[in-house]
Amino acid sequence: MNFPLAVTADWSLSSASGLAPRVDALFWTLVVGGVGMVALLGTLNLVFLIRYRRGSPARRGPLAIATWKIETGWIVATTVIFTGVFAWGAQIYLDEERPPAGATVIDVVARQWMWDIRQPNGRREFNTLHVPLNQAIVLRLTSEDVIHSLFVPAFRLKQDVVPGKVVTAWFIATRPGSYRLFCSQFCGTAHASMIGEVIAQTPPDYAAWLKSPRGLPVPPAPTTPPQ
């Protein structure tokens, strides 16, 4: 089996789509909030263990505030925070599922072990997706064999691709460059080699590429899933 990519941790993952900063903001809020909560509770536990250890002279009399007030305040505060985080994440999810009107539609057919891509003018490419910058792109996806999953980390884009069904995903590329495209769902013995790239270009460069003579246009992909 061929493994062309080394798996490494990349904490400086580039952000190259309109949605990526919003996803990152939510992610790091959860990380920082979670670490802060664990640190706070751990510190309080340590302080209480030391202060109220057996034989300690610390005061153990009734609290100045009724316990039910403390518990009510804690429950209300955490409920408000968690509900706010849920609403934040739900809004991002809904925006991910609602492409803007007038978006450019590109057909993508997944099969073991490649991505078959058809541009709006019928031009075909394999494992490479050219897109214009700052324009909404809708990927219309289906699979010819098993479940695949299209994943572009720099765009914070991931969508399962199911055989016998057409699904969509959309994004707006905001930075020019070449970005890795993976299948993130195990799909067979050569799953690790099912990789590609997304090439984000300026609109003039993209238009010139579409009209270039390299490769012959082919008929558009069917809009219904294969039977």
Secondary structure, 3 states (H helix, E strand, C coil): CCCCCCCCCCCCCCCCECCHHHHHHHHHHHHHHHHHHHHHHHHHHHHHHHHCCCCCCCCCCCCCCCHHHHHHHHHHHHHHHHHHHHHHHHHHHHHHCCCCCCCEEEEEEEECCEEEEECCCCCEEECEEEEECCCEEEEEEEECCCCEEEEEHHHCEEEEECECCCEEEEEEECCCEEEEEEECCCCCCCHHHCEEEEEEECHHHHHHHHHCCCCCCCCCCCCCCCC
